[in-house]
Amino acid sequence: MTSYPEYVPYPFQAEHHVATHPVCTNGLEDHSHRVVIAGGGPVGFATALGLAKQGVASVVLEADDSVCFGSRAICVSRRSLEILHRLGVGAGFNAIGLPWTGGRSFYKGQEVLRFEMPQDDNQQFAPMVNMAQYSIEKTLLDGVQAYHHLIEVRWQTAVTGITRNEDGVRLAVKTPQGAYQLHTDWLVAADGGRSTIREGMGLRLQGTSYEGRYVIVDILMKSPRPAERLAYFDPPCNPGSTVLVHKQPGDVWRIDYQLRDGEDPEQAILPHQVMPRVQSLLDMMGETAAWNPIWVGLYKANALTLERYRHGRVLFAGDAAHLVPIFGVRGFNSGIDDADNLSWKLGQVVQGRAAPALLETYSSERVAATHENLSYGTKSTEFMAPPSFAFDLMRRAVLSLAVKHPELRSLINPRQSAPIAYGDSPLNGPDEWGTHGPRPGTVLPECPLTYVSTHGDHAVFLSDQAGHGFKAFVFTADGVLPQAWCQVGVDRAADGAMIAHAALAVQAVSLGAPHPDAVDVLWDNTVQLPHLLGAQLGAVLLIRPDGHVMARWRDANVKSRAIVSAWINQLLAANQPTAIGVTP
Ligand SMILES: Cc1cc2nc3c(=O)[nH]c(=O)nc-3n(C[C@H](O)[C@H](O)[C@H](O)COP(=O)(O)OP(=O)(O)OC[C@H]3O[C@@H](n4cnc5c(N)ncnc54)[C@H](O)[C@@H]3O)c2cc1C
């Protein structure tokens, strides 16, 4: 009998959490909640953290007793790192994640592509870091536990039913200590691809499910090989297949390979099928170290989404809202974007600063983003695992040509996870800057800056500036704000009415050396903002709490703080920006 390397456990031990049962009367929890989040996966935890950052409490209901087990997401994009940093858990990702910047593709053993993702000295984060999903979730959980006064996680608490009414949602849950019901004003459904809430509400995901199957194998192997994405098309070790290889932290390697037509998936994951294929791949790669399998699973690509992510007081996020093929690495990453977009809007609504209609923009912006993610993910999937003879023929043609014609290699360049722009968002305001720089709806480019304060100067990044409500950057020569931007407290609108500040922070940006009296100033000490942003002296740039650009005005003397505050307030109250008459 042939012997194979022995299975070993992941180099990670999950903590197991006990169930709790609240005080109930007649099976209904006495205390009603403002926000309940169903699902303590990465998206549920990130949403809870985003709400907590705004001072909004939530309860997370999680069916399991620990963070996830097994092989799932590993590639975390730069945009997700920016968001996670803002949520206060960036240090954990920096400490554990393996950064990488590019990769190589081979066809029949010959290198046909070497790609690099955008990376320059301006960046605070690598374009991508690899980190196993159990570590991702543990890092988020550490962040959640630091907010125990605002976030309550109820482990081993599975949602089993949902009833909706105008005031909120009633959930039925089961725990090892018995079932009960609870009421919440708002429900975030982040309960994953098989969402009980989606099923319970009779909603269906729409789109395409691919037939092709991938075997996912995690192995433990010490190798000095650097972290990069390796793709082998029709490799000598596994002819006719596509094989992907990624390095993860802790000497874990992810190997994904496509099953050939007609292969039985259940048979294909048996050790006598898997181990020889892994060994022949490692032989082909020239890896000679001993290795052990940790996990073997099957993956089938889906490109599916709900039509809308808001259904009254229920908001869908992450895999509960959409399933994106893993080949574009946009499943977890798009879920983090959902959490970022949803948490500031829901926070504003719960705190009475915005009308519930604002949540419609969560749905429209993120549904549009999913369609963009799906178009990338679908192209990658069709290239990695051609769904028909025609796709297979086209792929072979492109790969064969790429061997001899380097100019065609861009056709096989995997589209990496660039931030999505909300170009058609109803929240996008006036744009008086022309076509240069980030237009309303886009994410700000990264840039190192110096923060000048009474406590001394320190290095910061442009991406650190989001997250504190709405922020208006006023571009000055020396950090001294025009008078119109200096009032504090309340503002007076054009009609004379007093209006509350819409959590609008004003940030003086100094394009030249700051005036000795100027404090709390962002100094563009590397003189890049005029080029990167198209920023001119006296201009105003407004960003949303999630860092997307909202509006760009030319003249800070004309668009005062009061006018911008009024504009945001009315936008939040009515979400009808075109109906607002903003006059100087
Ligand atoms: C093999 C594989 C590789 C992947 N690689 C990548 C990658 O590299 N990059 C990437 O971006 N994405 C990747 N993904 C996708 C990524 O794993 C998911 O998109 C991500 O986990 C979605 O997070 P989520 O929080 O929405 O859902 P989940 O992670 O599924 O979390 C949902 C949570 O809800 C809980 N739950 C379920 N039902 C209930 C209920 N009734 N009541 C209470 N709780 C409930 C579950 O226990 C779970 O904890 C990969 C996926 C797979 C399978």
The ligand as a MOL file (V3000), in Angstrom:
LIG
                    3D

  0  0  0     0  0            999 V3000
M  V30 BEGIN CTAB
M  V30 COUNTS 53 58 0 0 0
M  V30 BEGIN ATOM
M  V30 1 C -11.6550 28.4610 -0.7160 0
M  V30 2 C -12.0080 29.9170 -0.6220 0
M  V30 3 C -11.0260 30.8650 -0.8940 0
M  V30 4 C -11.3250 32.2310 -0.8450 0
M  V30 5 N -10.3400 33.1540 -1.1020 0
M  V30 6 C -10.6190 34.4820 -1.0460 0
M  V30 7 C -9.6070 35.4690 -1.2120 0
M  V30 8 O -8.4420 35.1580 -1.3790 0
M  V30 9 N -9.9560 36.8030 -1.1340 0
M  V30 10 C -11.2450 37.1610 -0.9200 0
M  V30 11 O -11.5310 38.3740 -0.9210 0
M  V30 12 N -12.2250 36.2490 -0.6860 0
M  V30 13 C -11.9500 34.9240 -0.7490 0
M  V30 14 N -12.9270 33.9920 -0.4600 0
M  V30 15 C -14.2740 34.4420 -0.1050 0
M  V30 16 C -14.4090 34.7760 1.3970 0
M  V30 17 O -14.0550 33.6690 2.1740 0
M  V30 18 C -15.8500 35.1990 1.7020 0
M  V30 19 O -16.2600 36.1360 0.7380 0
M  V30 20 C -15.9670 35.8080 3.1020 0
M  V30 21 O -15.7820 34.8280 4.0880 0
M  V30 22 C -17.3490 36.4250 3.3130 0
M  V30 23 O -17.4550 36.8840 4.6160 0
M  V30 24 P -18.8890 36.9960 5.3150 0
M  V30 25 O -18.6360 37.5260 6.6780 0
M  V30 26 O -19.8150 37.7010 4.4160 0
M  V30 27 O -19.4370 35.5020 5.3630 0
M  V30 28 P -18.8420 34.2250 6.1760 0
M  V30 29 O -17.3580 34.2900 6.2370 0
M  V30 30 O -19.4650 33.0640 5.5500 0
M  V30 31 O -19.4040 34.4690 7.6310 0
M  V30 32 C -20.7630 34.2710 7.9330 0
M  V30 33 C -20.8850 33.9720 9.4220 0
M  V30 34 O -22.2810 33.8350 9.7300 0
M  V30 35 C -22.4510 32.7110 10.5610 0
M  V30 36 N -23.8210 32.2270 10.3380 0
M  V30 37 C -24.3080 31.5450 9.2850 0
M  V30 38 N -25.6120 31.3080 9.4390 0
M  V30 39 C -25.9620 31.8690 10.6220 0
M  V30 40 C -27.1720 31.9690 11.3330 0
M  V30 41 N -28.3120 31.4160 10.8740 0
M  V30 42 N -27.1940 32.6160 12.5150 0
M  V30 43 C -26.0510 33.1840 13.0180 0
M  V30 44 N -24.8660 33.0970 12.3750 0
M  V30 45 C -24.8270 32.4630 11.2010 0
M  V30 46 C -21.3850 31.7310 10.1270 0
M  V30 47 O -21.0820 30.7960 11.1570 0
M  V30 48 C -20.2230 32.6520 9.8100 0
M  V30 49 O -19.4100 32.8740 10.9320 0
M  V30 50 C -12.6450 32.6250 -0.5120 0
M  V30 51 C -13.6260 31.6610 -0.2070 0
M  V30 52 C -13.3110 30.3160 -0.2610 0
M  V30 53 C -14.3830 29.3120 0.0710 0
M  V30 END ATOM
M  V30 BEGIN BOND
M  V30 1 1 1 2
M  V30 2 1 2 3
M  V30 3 2 2 52
M  V30 4 2 3 4
M  V30 5 1 4 5
M  V30 6 1 4 50
M  V30 7 2 5 6
M  V30 8 1 6 7
M  V30 9 1 6 13
M  V30 10 2 7 8
M  V30 11 1 7 9
M  V30 12 1 9 10
M  V30 13 2 10 11
M  V30 14 1 10 12
M  V30 15 2 12 13
M  V30 16 1 13 14
M  V30 17 1 14 15
M  V30 18 1 14 50
M  V30 19 1 15 16
M  V30 20 1 16 17
M  V30 21 1 16 18
M  V30 22 1 18 19
M  V30 23 1 18 20
M  V30 24 1 20 21
M  V30 25 1 20 22
M  V30 26 1 22 23
M  V30 27 1 23 24
M  V30 28 2 24 25
M  V30 29 1 24 26
M  V30 30 1 24 27
M  V30 31 1 27 28
M  V30 32 2 28 29
M  V30 33 1 28 30
M  V30 34 1 28 31
M  V30 35 1 31 32
M  V30 36 1 32 33
M  V30 37 1 33 34
M  V30 38 1 33 48
M  V30 39 1 34 35
M  V30 40 1 35 36
M  V30 41 1 35 46
M  V30 42 1 36 37
M  V30 43 1 36 45
M  V30 44 2 37 38
M  V30 45 1 38 39
M  V30 46 1 39 40
M  V30 47 2 39 45
M  V30 48 1 40 41
M  V30 49 2 40 42
M  V30 50 1 42 43
M  V30 51 2 43 44
M  V30 52 1 44 45
M  V30 53 1 46 47
M  V30 54 1 46 48
M  V30 55 1 48 49
M  V30 56 2 50 51
M  V30 57 1 51 52
M  V30 58 1 52 53
M  V30 END BOND
M  V30 END CTAB
M  END
